[in-house]
Amino acid sequence: MSTSTHPATNGGLVQISSLEDMIRQRVAEERTRLEKEAGIHRKELHHFHKPIERAFTADQRHKTTLLFGGLTWKHEKLVHGALEGLGYKVEVVPTPNVAAFQLGKEYGNNGQCNPTYFTVGNLVQYLQKLEESGIKREDLINNYIFLTAGACGPCRFGMYEAEYRLALRNAGYDGFRVMLFQQSGGLDQSDAEAGLEMNLDFFLNLLNSLNMGDIINEVSYQVRPFEVNAGETDAILDEAVDYMHEVLKKKSPWSIEQKLGKSASKIPMKGTVEYLGKFLNQLLSDDYMVALNHVRDRFNTVKVDHFRVKPIVKITGEFWAQTTEGDGNFNMFGFLQREGAQIIVEPIGTWIMYMIHQVVQKIRDERGLEEGAVMPPKWRIDKQAKIEWNYRNKLLKLKAAEVIFAREYHRIVDALGGTAHKLVNQYELQRLGHPYYNSRAGGGEGHLEVAKNIYYTNKEMAHMVLSLKPFGCMPSTQSDGAQSAVVAHYKDMIFLPIETSGEGEINAHSRVQMALGEAKAKAKLEFKDVMEKIGTPLEDLKAYVEQHPEMSTALYHVPKYKGVVGTAANYAIHVAEKMGVQVPYHQETH
């Protein structure tokens, strides 16, 4: 390579290391000259880079408090116990209120959706209250971390992390750490320096607490509308959640050292054996089941009257809006119960199964295709076999995850009396929803909003479906467009979508009252029709129940009969059947 010198624009000499460099330099100089003559001014671009978060390391764990929130108080209390059981310092951020919503609007970007304003503003509000209590701002920034779920996709959920950072910076908490656990981040993310070890213990404890929260929550909504003594269900609920919090907190993770002591170090492939041991312990242990049986027995001390005619309202919609129990959805659950409704709440378990199902669907759609690759010719049997093996292997793992998660969920359902609903089959939901809303379309609840509306109406499980979603939520708005076709095809369906915000509670409640009035009339007419067909006076049915007090317990299983929706109507048929009356109805078996 030869070297030479060349005069630069500033009058100095620049060493040219090669002919190629000389050509590149002259081309650049000519481009600059031409742009200057044309009046073009080039600007230096500064691309956005995700802020580098200060690490949360293992040596900080003893002095660092993890904050989280955004679910029902039942779920939050149980997750709190699960994380404390793993040795973390944890605090729950309270349920967001309208004041938090206003803070979110003040410190965040314009045009965000309802959950963003509420949850982001709620974190700022909580930090302000901690500061007012005497904790220095510097200590908050250094010794507290907010833990939340991360995601990507077309809805604003993928922007939450950036919104938290912006609002925290604008509120004066710049540098406060926001930690995400991504749904695609893998199972074991632990290492020697990690402050938050996302290992098998972490995910098992988290899933157990969420599943228990789902089912205890649903049981309380099943019992409350029929309780004879008002407030008794809530008292038992408080006691049950506190009890299970302590169970989760005190249950130490399974370990091979715990079982074998010092001899555990001599076991070959110790890591694999430990992993399998934890997994088998989850599947075979009855520790949680015994505790949940105690909770079941406590709920069964609540005396109920299942002859009360209540319209059943199924709640669907956007994840946060359909889950939270506060100002974020106009306190809708409490309002519906005061108005005389029985509610079927939406479990988090459905969302977990949906995420697994979507990955299964993606693997099937992309079978044989890898990054930038095309299918090999059929005569390449070796490559075809490799593709088939990879496909089957991935699919088998996900199918196993579906079966195992459903099994663990239903074990808790059975331990709590067996009255809570089983998880809805995702493949049936896909079949029902796909003709109206393409199941490959991601974002938000995808096809689930449409599918659940059809499922709960067509299966005669609800008189009315209420969909709660944030204002301006793109996926839910798309679902509402598809729902018009659904309602046109199912003439008896009562479906009401409600957009939530920080304001407009009176208007929303008014709209719900109108739809609920129709559902009440439907439930009353159904009960009247049932009573006429069984031909037994209501007084005789009640007298029989008085003679059989076990039928007045909160978790007494009321069978479902074909063509009948309401609990009171199904109960009346069941009692008449017990009395020996020939009823013109047939029990459904699930």
C-alpha positions, 0 to 999 in steps of 0.5 A, a space after each residue: 500500500 502506498 501512502 501520500 498526502 492531500 491538502 484538506 479543506 482547513 489548509 492542513 495535510 492529511 495522511 492518506 493510508 491507501 488509494 481507496 481512502 483517497 477516493 472516499 475522501 475526494 468523493 466526500 469533499 465533492 458531495 459537500 461542495 455540491 450540497 453547499 452550492 444547492 443550499 442543502 444543509 446536512 444535519 447530524 442525526 442522533 438516534 434514540 437508544 434505550 436508557 441504560 438502567 443502573 443494575 440491580 445486583 445481588 449485594 443490593 437485595 437486602 436494602 432494595 425494595 421492589 414495588 409492583 401493582 396493577 392487579 386486584 388487591 387479592 392477586 397483589 397480596 398473594 404475589 407479595 407473599 410469594 416474593 417475600 418467600 423468595 427473600 425479597 423486600 416488597 411493597 404493593 403500590 395501592 390501587 390507582 385513583 383519579 388523583 393518580 390519573 391526573 398526575 399521569 396526565 401532568 407528567 406523561 405524554 399526551 394521548 396515552 391510554 387510560 391504564 398508562 395514565 393511571 399506572 404511571 401516575 400511581 407510581 409517581 403518587 406513591 413515591 411522593 407519599 413516601 417522600 412526604 413520610 420522611 424518606 429522602 428522594 435520593 434514598 427512593 431513587 437508590 433503594 427502590 425499584 418498580 417491577 412491571 411486565 414488558 411487552 411489544 406490539 401495536 398497542 401502547 402497552 409496549 411504550 409503558 417503560 418509556 412512559 414510566 421513565 418520562 413521568 419519573 423524570 418530569 416529577 423529579 425522580 430521574 434515575 429511579 429504576 424501572 425493571 421489566 420482566 419480558 414475556 419472551 425473556 426466557 425462564 432462567 435469567 439468573 446469574 451471580 450478580 443478578 438482584 432479581 433472579 428470574 429462575 424456576 423458583 421465581 416463576 413457579 411462585 409467581 404463577 402459583 400466587 396468580 392462580 390462587 388469586 384468580 380462583 379466590 377472587 372468582 369464588 368471592 364474586 360467586 358467593 357475595 351476591 347470595 350471602 344471607 348476612 351482608 359483609 360476611 363474604 368480604 370478612 372471610 375473603 380478607 382472612 383467606 387472603 391473609 392466610 394464603 399470604 403467610 402460606 406462600 411467604 413461609 414455604 421455602 423453595 424446594 432444593 436438593 440440599 434441603 432433601 439430601 444435605 451435604 451428600 447433594 454435592 456428590 450428585 452428578 448433573 446436580 443442576 439438572 436434578 435440582 431443576 427436575 426436583 423443583 418441577 416434580 415437587 410442584 406437580 406432586 406436592 399437596 402443601 398448597 392444596 391442604 391450605 386451600 382446603 382450609 380456605 374452602 372450609 372457611 368460605 363454606 361457613 357463609 350461609 347463602 340463598 341461591 334462590 335470589 334471581 340475579 342476572 349473570 354478567 361476564 366481564 371482558 375487555 382490555 387486560 387492565 381495565 377488566 381486572 382493576 377494582 377502582 377508579 380505573 374502570 369506574 369501580 364497575 364491579 362494586 357498582 354491578 353488585 350493588 345493582 343486583 348482578 352476579 359477576 363472572 370475572 376474567 382470570 389472568 390464567 386465560 391471558 397466560 394460556 392465550 400467550 402460549 396459544 399464540 406462540 403455538 400458532 406462530 410456530 405452526 404458521 412458520 413451520 420449516 422457515 427460519 430467519 431468511 430461509 426457505 423450505 429445502 427441496 423434498 429430496 433433501 431428506 436430512 434437512 426435512 427431518 431436521 426441520 420436522 424435529 425442531 418443529 415437533 420439539 418446540 410444539 411438544 414443549 408448548 403443548 406440555 406447558 398448556 397441559 401442565 398450567 391447566 392442570 395446576 390451575 384446575 387443582 386449585 379450582 378443585 381444592 377450593 370447592 370446584 365451583 370456579 370456572 375451568 379455563 376456557 379452551 383456547 382452540 375453541 375460542 380461536 374457532 369461535 372468534 376467527 370468522 369475525 376477528 383474525 386470530 393472527 392479529 396481535 395486540 391487546 386481547 386479540 380475538 379473545 374479546 369477540 370469542 369470549 362474547 360468543 362463548 359465554 352467550 352461546 354456552 348459556 353462561 351469562 345473560 350479558 357481556 360487559 366489555 371494559 376497555 380504555 378510551 382510544 385502545 386500538 385493539 379493543 376499538 377494532 374488536 368493537 367494530 367486529 362485535 357489530 357483526 357478532 351481535 347481528 348474528 346472535 340476536 339474543 345477545 346483550 353486549 355492552 362495550 364501555 370505554 373508561 377514562 379518568 372521567 365520565 363515571 356517571 355516564 358509564 354507570 347509566 349505560 350499564 344500568 340500561 343494559 343491566 335492566 334488560 339482563 334482569 328482565 331476561 333472568 326473571 323471565 327465565 326463572 318464572 319459566 323454570 318454576 312453571 315447568 317444574 310445577 313445584 311452589 317456591 315455598 316447597 323448594 325452600 322448605 326442602 333446602 331448610 331440611 338439608 342445610 348443606 345445600 345452603 353452604 356457599 360452595 355448594 355445587 349448583 349443576 348447570 342445565 341445558 337451556 338455563 343461565 341463571 344460578 337461581 333457575 338452575 338451583 330451583 331445577 336441582 332442588 326439585 330433582 332432589 325432591 324426586 320431581 320429574 324435571 324437563 331439563 338435562 344436566 350439562 356435563 363438563 
